[in-house]
Amino acid sequence: MKPVEKTHKIPYVSPTTATLLTELGEECQHILKHLSQLEQAGLGEDQVETMLGELSAAILHVHEHTRDLDVLLDEDCTGHE
């Protein structure tokens, strides 16, 4: 079976940067989902602990994922002037 190739929705940056930005958007959606779940009333202690753990992991992933992303964006910006 052939792997599915992602299409890059952001034509203004390099394919690598576009992939990173798409993945960043997906992870931000995960964070928003976890935050929304935490706003629900009546959660049990185990549920809260699980959600906080998932939120913490997602935030760490975003932190690592965005390391030096500003440099890539600057390079893409400089390359399009």
RAKA-V948339 format. One record per pair of residues at least 12 apart in sequence whose ideal C-beta (glycine too) atoms are under 10 Angstrom apart, sorted by the first residue. I is the first residue (numbers start at 0). J is the second residue. Records with the same first field share a line. If there is no record, write none. Layout:
BEGIN
I->J  J
END
This chain:
BEGIN
5->17  18  21  22
6->21
7->20  21
8->20  21  24
9->21  24  75
11->75  76  79
12->71  72  74  75  76  78  79
13->71  72  74  75  78  79
15->71  75
16->68  71  72  74  75
17->75
19->64  65  67  68  71  72
20->64  65  68  71  72
22->60  61  64
23->60  61  64  65  68
25->64
26->57  58  60  61  64  65
27->57  61  64
28->57
29->53  54  56  57  58  60  61
30->53  54  57  58  60  61
31->57
32->50  53  54  57
33->49  50  51  52  53  54  55  56  57  58
34->50  54  57
35->50
36->49  50  53  54
37->50  51  53  54
END
